[in-house]
């Protein structure tokens, strides 16, 4: 069958050559001897790309000839996208037409056979295929990639998917497109960087019309609604037309097209756009504001309209621009050689350096620099809308100018209209209607049944992890059905069962660690992360000699002393005149004052006070002293009855030096962590299945310490609060989470629902209820016994000090008045005695006359009255 196909191709090609193809006649060739140089081109004339390339190359040769006074010609052959015809065309152009350079074709499948011919004949081949395998340049020494690689568009597509938090993608491609072996690894890697992955790779063939419906139906039954289409134009249109008939171009679907299809968007007519409504595409970018391009654009549109009146749109695209630059490259290289042979022509091509219509034309290892900027478009109405750009350096931006704003998210571009005309972003996934219930694995060997417990008869699943999972699904906006299945094995094996597709998920007290991430994904941790060391406790007998000072803080003791001395001073000052024993030296009086101050705290002698002021101060003082002494007694008694504990081992270095045995829970990752990270010998690590076994091993000194994850440690210590305690640092490891297969489409939604369970307080309620059932009733009271500060007695100190201050103030005022009266009488008596001899006669007068003397002695005593009898 292959031989017949080749024979048919050969006969067809012979007919084309013998008939002097029309394209050759219109190529403007005036040469006969070929000394001035001929350029051969192999294109698919039936495609829009081929039509644009032919006209662009003709314009390039004409422009170069007119500027350089050369007479180069272009000879074109039709490949019809058939590798066999392309090979025959290449041989004819080299052997019969004596071309010095070959340009084209567009696909690597066709370009590879042309490169084979060019390599044999030592004719440079300027391939316009976007993707050329890495090995091709080594095999074909005369192959030059004349169009920049578009591999970076995979990062642009991944950026679109990551912008909307989609996580599972279907990729549709042509099964005979060998360039996919280069493209798809870049796509997979780029998707991984944004937390997404490919669910299905679907290859379509243009020779099998039934496969479109079958594959689309299979994809529709799946959960992912994100489709990346990497197909040539004709094949892509068949796909979209079939998808529209099946209702897959409506709401909730997302279609993203690559450059291979999107770069022809300028040529789409109204009927095509009606099928593609809501499609988002990545399109090759070239500077359209370049004056040279504007001139080329006007001339191209005018000539294309005349030559192809059956086309609805006359604008050139990226393929025309690349063909124009490739023909210019060939003409420039040929103009620089004389009769040096084709090897030198290849060197001239490699040294090409000029500014073309599409950008800088400069080769490195016979390749142009990869494209790093792409345009993002959205098909809408009768045409398409330019949303913005994606570049390797800026990310997403609405303009490509210096200092223009950019973002890592496509959300910052213009509004996107998705299939169905909706502006609301699709979720990107659905729950399959015919999907079986999720098989969820539940571990049966958990040491702490509070997290997950499996009852055998009747079969029931209980525990915090089970309740949390149900609460999460209750918030999840999806009718997700599931079934719990027991698993009796290690947690590593349970996670591996998901990779083996025996389970669709696993829930329970499953620790999130790096090696389990190789084949599965986890939700956000729902428990506290960390690993701690549990050791037995022993009585703390240190610092007993100063225990009597512990009921009060140092500040409290100082304040008590200050207030006591102050109150004692006030009472002593007021009462000092009524106690003869207070007379004596200053030292004796100070001693009496301090003795009186401190004895007041321990005895009541208010009946010995003579002044109401001192009694008032004493009442407030005694009330404060009563409260303080009773509180001190109570707190000291509490401290004496509380038994203080300390850890028997303070760090793991002690364990390692003594070659001690340690324990952990069976089936967890802790054993490997102790061996690989903390350097414990495997023979020194013992596994236990229950809490009681672990506690008994610690009591009997079978092991010196146990290592538990923080959530386990809380439960363990809540039950054995007085026997064991945490010692040493917390080692940071992942907390507990739910495991799902990689690329699980609902993982993002499950995480959101899980966060809502935390935010609404439901998880806190579940955890507190679990721990409360194991709680030691007296632990909190014992641990919290502590010294009392002045904050607890602030009002008492203010009351006592304030009353004493008030009494002192009143006493000072009273004493001052008494002192003033005594001074007045004493001065009056001295005045009378002094004037007794000189004024004897005056005293014989009437008694009332004595009052006349007073103003002379006391000028300010206007109100002083003296009764004389």
C-alpha positions in Angstrom: 0.0 0.0 0.0 2.9 2.3 0.8 4.5 1.6 -2.6 1.3 2.5 -4.4 1.0 5.7 -2.4 4.6 6.6 -3.3 4.0 5.8 -7.0 0.9 7.9 -7.0 2.8 10.8 -5.5 5.6 10.4 -8.0 3.2 10.4 -11.0 1.4 13.5 -9.6 4.6 15.3 -9.1 5.7 14.4 -12.6 2.5 15.9 -14.0 3.1 19.0 -11.9 6.6 19.5 -13.3 5.8 18.7 -16.9 2.9 21.2 -16.8 5.2 24.0 -15.7 3.4 24.9 -12.6 1.7 28.3 -12.5 3.5 29.4 -9.4 6.9 29.1 -11.1 5.7 31.3 -13.9 4.5 34.0 -11.5 7.6 33.9 -9.5 9.2 36.6 -11.5 12.1 34.4 -12.6 14.1 35.9 -15.6 17.2 33.8 -15.2 18.2 30.9 -17.4 21.8 30.0 -16.3 21.3 30.2 -12.6 24.5 32.0 -11.9 22.7 34.9 -10.2 21.0 32.4 -7.8 17.7 30.7 -7.4 15.8 30.1 -4.1 13.5 27.2 -3.8 10.4 27.0 -1.6 8.2 24.1 -0.6 4.8 25.0 0.8 1.3 23.7 1.1 -0.5 25.9 -1.4 -3.9 24.7 -0.3 -3.6 26.2 3.2 -3.9 29.7 4.3 -0.4 29.5 5.7 1.0 28.5 2.3 -0.8 31.3 0.5 0.6 33.9 2.9 4.1 32.4 2.7 4.2 32.4 -1.1 3.2 36.0 -1.4 5.5 37.1 1.4 8.6 35.3 -0.1 7.8 36.8 -3.5 7.6 40.3 -2.0 10.9 39.7 -0.1 12.8 38.7 -3.3 11.3 41.6 -5.2 12.2 44.1 -2.4 15.8 42.7 -2.2 16.3 42.8 -5.9 15.2 46.4 -6.2 17.4 47.5 -3.3 20.6 45.6 -4.2 20.3 45.5 -8.0 20.3 41.7 -8.0 18.2 39.3 -10.0 17.4 36.5 -7.7 14.4 34.3 -8.4 12.0 32.2 -6.4 10.9 28.7 -7.5 8.0 27.2 -5.5 6.7 23.7 -5.3 3.5 22.4 -3.6 4.0 19.7 -0.9 0.3 19.4 0.0 1.6 18.5 3.5 2.7 15.2 2.1 6.3 14.1 3.1 6.7 12.1 -0.1 5.7 14.9 -2.4 8.0 17.2 -0.4 11.0 14.9 -0.9 10.3 14.7 -4.6 9.9 18.5 -4.8 13.2 19.0 -3.0 15.1 16.7 -5.4 13.6 18.5 -8.4 14.4 21.9 -7.1 18.0 20.9 -6.5 18.7 18.7 -9.5 16.5 20.4 -12.2 16.0 24.0 -11.0 19.5 24.3 -9.6 18.4 26.2 -6.5 21.0 27.1 -3.9 18.7 27.4 -0.9 15.5 25.6 0.2 12.9 27.4 2.3 10.1 25.5 4.2 8.1 23.5 4.9 5.9 24.4 7.9 5.7 21.1 9.8 8.6 19.0 11.1 7.2 15.8 9.6 7.6 17.3 6.1 10.7 19.4 7.0 12.6 16.3 8.1 12.5 14.6 4.7 13.4 17.9 2.9 16.4 18.3 5.4 17.5 14.7 4.5 17.6 15.7 0.8 19.3 19.0 1.5 21.9 17.3 3.7 22.7 14.8 0.9 23.1 17.5 -1.7 24.7 20.0 0.7 22.0 22.6 0.1 21.0 24.8 3.1 17.4 24.3 4.2 15.7 27.2 6.0 12.9 25.3 7.9 9.9 27.3 8.9 8.7 24.6 11.4 8.3 26.1 14.9 9.7 23.1 16.7 12.8 21.1 15.6 14.1 18.2 17.7 17.5 18.8 19.4 19.1 16.0 17.6 18.1 17.3 14.2 20.9 19.9 14.0 23.5 17.2 14.7 22.1 14.9 12.1 21.4 17.5 9.4 24.4 19.8 9.0 22.7 22.0 6.4 19.5 22.5 8.4 18.7 26.0 9.7 15.7 26.8 11.9 14.4 30.0 10.3 11.5 30.5 12.7 11.9 31.0 16.4 10.9 28.2 18.8 7.5 28.6 20.4 8.2 26.4 23.4 7.8 29.3 25.8 4.2 29.4 24.9 3.7 26.4 27.2 4.7 28.6 30.1 2.1 31.1 29.0 -0.6 28.4 28.8 0.5 27.2 32.3 0.3 30.8 33.5 -3.3 31.0 32.2 -4.3 27.8 34.0 -2.5 28.8 37.2 -4.2 32.2 37.2 -7.6 30.6 37.7 -6.5 27.9 40.1 -7.3 25.0 37.8 -5.4 21.8 38.5 -6.3 19.2 35.9 -5.9 19.6 32.1 -6.7 17.6 29.0 -4.4 18.0 26.1 -5.6 17.3 22.5 -3.0 17.0 19.7 -2.4 15.5 16.3 -1.1 11.9 16.6 1.2 12.3 13.6 2.8 15.6 14.9 6.3 14.5 15.9 7.1 17.9 17.4 4.9 17.0 20.4 7.8 14.9 21.8 9.6 18.3 22.3 6.6 20.4 23.3 4.7 18.3 25.9 7.6 17.8 28.3 7.8 21.6 28.6 4.0 21.8 29.1 4.0 19.2 31.8 6.9 20.9 33.6 5.3 24.4 33.3 2.0 23.0 34.7 3.7 21.4 37.6 5.1 24.9 38.5 1.6 26.2 38.9 0.3 23.1 40.8 -1.5 21.5 37.8 -1.0 18.5 35.7 -2.2 16.7 32.6 -5.1 14.4 33.1 -5.4 13.0 29.5 -3.2 13.2 26.4 -5.6 12.6 23.5 -4.2 12.1 19.9 -6.5 12.7 17.0 -6.0 11.7 13.4 -7.3 13.5 10.3 -7.9 10.1 8.6 -10.3 8.8 11.3 -13.5 10.9 11.6 -15.1 8.7 14.2 -12.4 9.2 16.7 -13.4 12.8 17.3 -16.8 11.9 18.7 -15.5 8.9 20.7 -12.7 10.8 22.4 -14.8 13.9 23.2 -17.5 11.7 24.7 -14.9 10.0 26.9 -13.5 13.4 28.0 -17.0 14.6 28.7 -17.5 11.8 31.1 -14.4 12.8 33.0 -14.2 15.5 35.7 -11.8 17.9 34.0 -13.3 20.7 31.9 -10.0 22.3 30.8 -8.9 21.5 27.3 -5.6 22.6 25.7 -5.8 22.2 21.9 -2.5 21.8 19.9 -3.8 21.1 16.4 -3.4 22.5 12.9 -6.2 24.7 11.6 -8.3 22.1 9.7 -8.1 19.5 12.4 -8.8 22.0 15.1 -11.9 23.2 13.3 -13.3 19.6 13.0 -12.7 19.2 16.7 -14.5 22.5 17.7 -17.4 21.8 15.3 -17.8 18.3 16.8 -17.5 19.7 20.4 -20.2 22.3 19.6 -22.6 19.6 18.4 -22.0 17.6 21.6 -22.7 20.7 23.8 -19.1 21.0 24.9 -18.6 24.6 23.8 -21.0 26.0 26.4 -20.8 27.0 30.0 -18.3 25.4 32.5 -16.0 24.4 29.6 -12.6 26.1 29.0 -10.8 25.8 25.6 -7.2 27.1 25.2 -5.5 27.0 21.8 -1.8 27.1 21.0 0.0 29.2 18.5 -0.4 26.6 15.7 -4.1 27.4 15.5 -4.4 30.9 17.2 -1.9 32.6 14.9 -4.4 32.3 12.1 -7.1 34.1 14.1 -6.7 37.2 11.8 -8.0 35.0 8.9 -11.1 33.7 10.6 -14.5 34.6 9.1 -17.8 35.0 10.9 -18.9 31.4 10.6 -15.6 30.2 12.2 -15.8 32.7 15.0 -19.4 31.6 15.8 -18.0 28.2 16.6 -15.1 29.5 18.7 -17.0 31.8 21.0 -15.2 32.0 24.4 -12.0 30.3 23.3 -8.8 31.7 24.8 -5.7 31.5 22.6 -2.0 32.1 22.8 -0.8 33.9 19.6 2.7 34.6 18.4 3.7 38.2 18.7 5.6 40.5 16.4 5.9 44.3 16.5 3.1 45.5 14.2 4.0 49.2 14.8 7.3 48.9 12.9 7.2 51.3 9.9 8.7 48.6 7.7 5.9 46.2 8.7 3.2 48.9 8.0 4.5 49.3 4.5 4.7 45.6 4.0 1.2 45.2 5.5 -0.4 47.6 3.0 1.2 46.1 0.0 0.5 42.6 1.2 -3.2 43.2 1.7 -3.6 44.8 -1.7 -1.9 41.9 -3.6 -3.4 39.2 -1.5 -6.9 40.5 -2.2 -6.2 40.3 -6.0 -4.6 36.9 -5.9 -7.0 35.2 -3.4 -10.4 36.8 -3.8 -11.9 33.7 -2.2 -10.4 34.6 1.2 -12.5 36.7 3.5 -9.5 38.4 5.2 -6.4 39.8 3.5 -4.1 40.6 6.5 -0.7 38.9 6.9 0.1 36.9 10.0 3.2 35.6 11.8 3.7 32.9 9.1 3.9 35.6 6.3 6.4 37.6 8.4 8.6 34.6 9.1 8.6 33.6 5.4 9.5 37.2 4.3 12.5 37.2 6.8 13.6 33.7 5.7 13.6 34.7 2.0 15.5 37.9 2.8 18.0 35.9 4.8 18.7 33.6 1.9 19.0 36.4 -0.6 21.4 38.4 1.7 23.7 35.3 2.1 23.7 34.5 -1.6 24.5 38.1 -2.5 27.8 37.8 -0.5 29.2 34.8 -2.2 30.8 34.5 -5.7 31.7 31.0 -6.8 32.8 29.6 -3.4 30.4 26.7 -3.1 27.4 25.9 -0.9 29.5 25.3 2.3 30.4 28.9 2.3 26.7 29.8 1.7 25.8 28.0 4.9 28.4 30.0 6.8 27.0 33.3 5.4 23.5 32.3 6.5 24.8 31.5 10.0 26.5 35.0 10.1 23.2 36.7 9.2 22.5 39.7 11.5 19.7 42.2 10.6 16.4 43.6 11.9 13.6 41.7 10.1 9.9 42.3 10.1 9.4 39.8 13.0 12.4 41.0 15.1 16.1 40.3 15.3 17.4 37.8 12.7 20.5 36.3 14.2 21.4 32.6 14.4 23.1 30.7 17.2 23.9 27.0 16.5 21.8 27.4 13.3 18.7 28.5 15.3 16.9 31.8 16.0 16.5 32.9 19.5 13.3 31.4 21.0 10.2 33.6 21.1 9.6 35.0 24.6 6.5 37.2 24.1 3.0 36.0 23.2 -0.4 37.7 22.8 -3.4 36.5 24.7 -6.7 36.7 22.7 -10.3 35.8 23.4 -12.7 35.0 20.6 -15.8 37.1 21.0 -18.7 38.1 18.7 -17.6 38.4 15.0 -13.9 38.6 15.7 -11.5 38.3 18.7 -10.4 40.6 21.5 -6.8 41.2 22.5 -6.7 40.7 26.2 -3.0 41.5 26.7 0.4 39.9 26.5 2.6 37.3 28.3 6.3 37.6 28.3 9.1 35.6 29.9 10.3 38.6 31.9 7.1 40.5 32.8 4.5 37.8 33.0 1.0 39.1 32.1 0.7 42.8 31.0 -1.8 44.8 29.0 1.0 46.7 27.1 4.6 46.0 26.1 6.2 49.2 27.2 8.8 50.2 29.6 7.5 50.7 33.2 4.2 49.2 32.2 2.4 47.3 35.0 2.6 43.5 35.0 1.3 40.6 37.0 1.8 36.9 37.4 -2.0 36.4 37.0 -4.1 36.7 33.9 -6.9 38.1 36.2 -5.3 41.5 35.9 -5.9 41.7 32.1 -9.1 42.6 30.4 -12.4 40.7 31.3 -12.5 37.2 29.8 -15.7 35.9 28.3 -15.8 32.1 28.5 -17.7 29.6 26.4 -21.4 30.2 26.7 -20.9 34.0 26.9 -20.4 33.9 30.7 -18.0 36.3 32.4 -18.0 34.1 35.5 -14.8 32.0 35.6 -15.6 28.2 35.2 -14.6 25.9 38.1 -12.8 23.7 35.6 -14.2 20.5 37.0 -17.4 18.7 37.6 -18.4 15.5 39.4 -18.9 12.8 36.8 -22.5 11.7 36.7 -21.6 8.1 36.1 -18.7 8.0 38.5 -18.4 5.3 41.1 -18.2 6.3 44.8 -14.8 7.3 45.9 -13.0 4.4 47.6 -11.4 6.0 50.7 -8.9 4.0 52.7 -9.0 4.3 56.5 -6.1 2.9 58.7 -7.1 0.4 61.4 -3.8 0.3 63.3 -3.8 3.8 64.8 -2.4 3.9 68.3 -4.7 6.8 69.2 -8.3 5.7 68.5 -9.5 9.2 69.2 -8.4 10.2 65.7 -9.7 7.1 63.8 -11.4 4.0 65.1 -12.9 1.2 63.1 -15.6 -0.9 64.7 -15.8 -4.4 63.3 -19.4 -5.3 64.2 -21.3 -3.5 63.0 -18.9 -1.8 60.6 -18.5 1.8 61.8 -15.9 4.5 61.4 -15.4 7.0 64.2 -12.9 9.6 65.4 -11.8 13.2 64.9 -10.4 12.5 61.4 -13.7 10.9 60.3 -15.8 13.7 61.7 -13.6 16.3 60.2 -13.8 14.7 56.8 -17.6 14.6 56.9 -17.8 18.2 58.0 -15.5 19.2 55.1 -17.6 17.4 52.5 -20.7 19.0 54.1 -19.3 22.4 53.1 -18.0 21.2 49.7 -20.4 22.3 47.0 -20.4 19.0 45.2 -22.5 15.8 45.6 -19.5 13.7 46.3 -20.3 10.1 47.1 -17.7 7.9 48.9 -17.2 4.6 50.7 -14.9 3.9 53.6 -12.6 0.8 53.4 -10.4 -0.6 56.1 -6.7 -0.9 55.6 -4.5 -2.9 58.0 -0.9 -1.9 57.2 1.6 0.9 57.5 0.7 4.5 56.6 3.3 4.5 53.8 1.6 1.4 52.3 -1.8 3.1 52.7 -0.6 6.2 50.7 1.0 3.9 48.1 -2.4 2.3 47.6 -3.7 5.6 46.2 -0.9 5.6 43.6 -1.8 2.0 42.7 -5.4 3.2 42.2 -6.7 0.8 44.8 -8.0 3.7 46.8 -9.2 7.1 45.5 -8.2 8.8 48.8 -7.0 8.1 52.3 -8.1 9.8 55.5 -7.0 9.5 59.1 -4.0 10.6 61.2 -1.8 10.5 58.1 1.4 12.5 58.6 2.4 14.8 55.7 6.0 14.0 54.8 8.1 14.5 51.7 8.4 11.0 50.5 4.6 10.5 50.5 4.4 13.5 48.1 6.0 11.5 45.3 2.8 9.9 44.1 0.1 11.7 46.1 -1.1 15.1 47.2 -2.3 16.2 50.6 -4.7 18.8 51.9 -3.6 21.5 54.2 -2.6 20.0 57.6 -5.4 19.9 60.0 -3.4 19.4 63.1 -0.5 21.0 64.8 2.9 20.0 63.3 5.9 18.7 65.2 7.5 15.8 66.9 8.3 15.8 70.6 10.1 13.6 73.2 8.0 12.2 76.1 9.9 11.2 79.3 8.9 10.2 82.8 8.8 12.8 85.5 10.5 13.0 89.0 9.9 15.2 92.0 11.6 18.6 92.0 13.1 19.2 95.5 15.3 22.1 94.5 15.1 25.6 96.2 13.0 24.5 99.2 14.9 26.9 101.6 13.2 30.0 100.0 9.8 28.5 99.5 8.3 30.7 102.2 9.0 33.8 100.0 7.2 32.3 96.9 3.6 33.2 97.8 4.3 36.8 97.0 6.5 38.4 94.3 9.5 40.6 95.2 7.5 43.7 94.3 4.7 42.6 96.6 7.1 42.1 99.5 8.7 45.5 99.1 5.3 47.2 98.8 4.1 45.5 102.0 7.2 46.7 103.9 6.7 50.3 102.7 3.0 50.5 103.5 3.6 48.9 106.9 6.4 51.3 107.9 4.4 54.2 106.7 1.2 53.3 108.6 3.4 52.6 111.7 5.0 56.0 111.4 1.6 57.7 111.2 0.2 55.9 114.3 3.4 56.5 116.3 3.4 60.2 115.4 -0.2 60.6 116.6 0.1 58.5 119.8 3.7 59.4 120.9 2.5 62.0 123.4 0.4 59.4 125.3 3.2 56.9 126.0 6.0 57.9 128.4 8.0 54.9 127.3 8.4 56.5 123.8 10.5 59.3 125.4 14.2 58.8 124.9 16.8 59.0 122.3 16.1 59.1 118.6 17.3 55.6 118.2 14.9 54.4 120.9 12.0 56.1 119.4 12.8 54.7 115.9 13.0 51.2 117.4 9.7 51.6 119.1 8.1 52.8 115.9 9.2 49.8 113.8 8.3 47.4 116.6 4.8 48.9 116.7 4.5 48.8 112.9 5.3 45.1 112.5 3.5 43.8 115.6 0.4 45.3 114.3 0.4 42.7 111.5 0.2 39.9 114.1 -1.7 41.3 117.0 -4.6 43.6 117.6 -4.1 46.4 120.2 -6.6 49.1 119.0 -7.8 49.6 122.6 -4.5 51.2 123.5 -4.9 54.0 121.1 -6.0 57.4 122.5 -6.7 59.5 119.3 -9.6 59.0 116.9 -7.2 59.7 114.0 -4.9 56.9 114.9 -7.8 54.6 115.4 -9.1 55.4 111.9 -5.7 54.7 110.4 -5.4 51.5 112.4 -8.7 50.1 111.3 -7.8 50.4 107.6 -4.3 49.1 108.4 -5.6 46.0 110.2 -8.1 45.2 107.5 -5.3 45.2 104.9 -3.1 43.1 107.2 -5.8 40.6 107.7 -6.4 40.1 104.0 -2.7 39.9 103.2 -1.8 37.5 106.0 -4.7 35.2 105.2 -3.9 35.2 101.4 -0.2 34.5 102.2 -1.2 31.5 104.4 -3.5 30.1 101.8 -1.0 30.4 98.9 1.9 29.0 100.9 -0.3 26.0 101.9 -1.2 25.5 98.2 2.5 25.5 97.2 3.4 23.1 99.9 0.8 20.6 98.8 1.6 21.0 95.0 4.1 18.4 93.9 6.6 19.8 91.4 7.9 17.6 88.6 10.9 17.7 86.4 12.0 15.7 83.4 14.2 12.7 84.0 16.0 13.4 80.6 16.4 16.8 79.2 17.8 16.2 75.7 18.4 13.5 73.1 22.1 13.8 73.5 21.7 12.1 76.9 19.8 9.3 75.3 22.5 8.8 72.6 25.4 8.9 75.1 23.8 6.2 77.3 22.7 4.1 74.3 19.2 4.2 75.6 16.1 2.6 74.1 13.3 4.8 72.8 9.7 4.0 71.6 7.3 5.2 69.0 3.9 4.2 67.5 3.7 1.3 65.1 3.3 2.0 61.4 4.2 5.7 61.6 7.1 7.6 59.9 8.7 8.3 63.3 10.9 5.3 63.2 12.6 6.3 60.0 12.9 9.9 61.3 14.7 8.7 64.4 17.1 6.6 62.3 17.8 9.0 59.5 17.6 12.4 61.2 18.2 11.9 64.9 20.8 9.1 64.4 19.3 6.5 66.7 20.4 2.9 66.0 17.5 0.8 64.6 18.0 -1.8 67.3 17.3 0.9 70.0 13.9 1.8 68.6 10.9 -0.2 69.8 7.3 0.0 68.3 4.1 0.0 70.4 0.5 -0.4 69.3 -1.4 1.1 72.2 -1.0 4.0 74.6 -1.1 1.7 77.6 1.8 -0.4 76.2 3.8 2.8 75.7 3.1 4.1 79.1 4.0 0.8 80.8 7.3 0.6 78.9 8.2 4.1 80.2 7.2 3.1 83.8 9.2 -0.1 83.7 12.2 1.7 82.1 12.0 -0.6 79.2 12.5 2.6 77.2 14.0 5.9 78.4 11.8 8.1 76.2 9.0 8.0 73.6 8.7 10.1 70.5 5.2 11.2 69.4 3.7 13.7 67.1 2.4 16.8 68.8 -1.3 15.8 68.4 -0.6 12.4 69.9 1.4 13.9 72.7 -1.5 16.1 73.7 -3.7 13.1 74.1 -1.1 11.0 75.9 -0.3 13.7 78.4 -3.9 14.4 79.0 -4.3 10.8 80.1 -1.0 10.4 82.0 -0.6 14.0 83.1 1.4 13.4 86.4 3.7 10.6 85.2 5.2 12.0 82.0 6.0 15.3 80.4 7.5 16.8 77.2 11.2 17.4 77.2 13.6 18.9 74.7 12.8 20.8 71.5 10.0 20.3 69.0 11.2 18.8 65.7 9.4 20.3 62.8 7.6 17.8 60.7 4.3 17.9 58.8 1.0 17.6 60.6 -1.9 15.3 59.7 -3.8 15.6 56.4 -6.0 13.8 53.9 -4.3 12.1 50.9 -5.5 12.3 47.3 -4.1 11.2 44.0 -1.9 13.7 42.1 -4.0 16.0 39.9 -7.2 15.3 41.9 -9.5 18.0 40.5 -11.4 18.6 43.7 -8.3 19.1 45.9 -8.5 22.9 45.7 -12.1 22.9 46.7 -11.5 20.4 49.5 -8.8 22.7 50.9 -11.1 25.7 50.8 -13.8 23.7 52.6 -11.3 22.5 55.2 -10.3 26.1 55.9 -13.9 27.0 56.4 -14.2 24.3 59.0 -11.3 25.9 60.9 -12.7 29.4 60.5 -16.2 28.6 61.8 -14.7 27.0 64.9 -16.0 23.5 64.2 -12.5 21.9 64.3 -11.7 23.5 67.6 -14.9 22.2 69.0 -14.1 18.6 67.8 -10.5 18.7 69.1 -11.4 20.2 72.5 -14.2 17.5 72.9 -11.7 14.8 72.1 -9.0 16.0 74.6 -11.6 16.7 77.3 -12.5 13.0 77.5 -8.9 12.2 78.5 -8.2 15.3 80.7 -6.6 15.1 84.1 -8.9 17.0 86.4 -6.3 18.4 88.8 -3.5 19.2 86.3 -4.5 22.7 85.5 -4.8 23.8 89.1 -1.5 22.4 90.1 0.5 23.8 87.2 -0.9 27.2 87.6 0.0 27.8 91.3 2.2 30.9 91.2 3.3 33.9 93.3 0.9 36.8 93.8 1.7 40.3 92.6 0.5 43.7 93.9 -2.1 43.8 91.2 -4.3 41.5 93.4 -4.2 43.9 96.4 -4.0 47.3 94.7 -7.2 48.6 96.2 -6.3 47.5 99.7 -3.0 49.3 99.6 -4.6 52.4 98.3 -7.3 52.2 101.1 -4.8 51.8 103.9 -2.3 54.3 102.6 -5.0 56.8 101.9 -6.6 56.6 105.3 -3.3 56.9 107.0 -2.4 59.9 104.9 -5.8 61.5 105.7 -5.2 61.0 109.5 -1.7 62.4 109.2 -3.1 65.5 107.4 -5.8 66.1 110.0 -3.3 65.6 112.8 -0.9 68.1 111.3 -3.6 70.8 111.0 -4.7 70.2 114.6 -1.2 70.4 115.9 -0.5 73.6 114.1 -3.6 75.4 115.6 -2.7 74.3 119.1 0.9 75.5 118.7 -0.4 78.9 117.5 -2.7 79.4 120.6 0.1 78.5 123.0 2.4 81.0 121.3 -0.1 83.8 121.7 -0.7 83.3 125.4 3.0 83.0 126.1 3.8 86.3 124.4 1.0 88.1 126.2 2.3 86.9 129.7 5.8 88.1 128.9 4.5 91.5 127.8 2.6 92.0 131.0 5.5 91.1 133.2 7.9 93.3 131.3 5.6 96.3 131.6 4.6 95.7 135.2 6.9 98.2 136.8 6.6 100.9 134.2 2.9 100.8 134.0 1.9 100.1 137.6 -0.4 103.0 137.5 -2.1 101.9 134.4 -3.2 98.7 136.1 -5.2 100.7 138.7 -7.6 101.7 136.0 -10.7 99.8 135.0 -10.2 96.2 133.9 -11.5 96.9 130.5 -8.7 99.4 130.0 -6.2 96.5 129.8 -7.6 95.7 126.3 -6.0 98.9 125.1 -2.6 97.5 125.7 -3.2 94.3 123.5 -3.2 96.1 120.2 0.2 97.6 121.0 1.7 94.2 121.8 -0.1 92.3 119.1 -0.9 94.5 116.1 -2.4 91.6 114.1 -4.5 90.2 116.9 -7.7 92.1 116.0 -10.0 89.4 117.2 -8.2 88.4 120.4 -10.5 88.8 123.5 -9.2 88.5 127.1 -11.5 88.0 130.0 -10.3 89.8 133.1 -11.9 89.2 136.4 
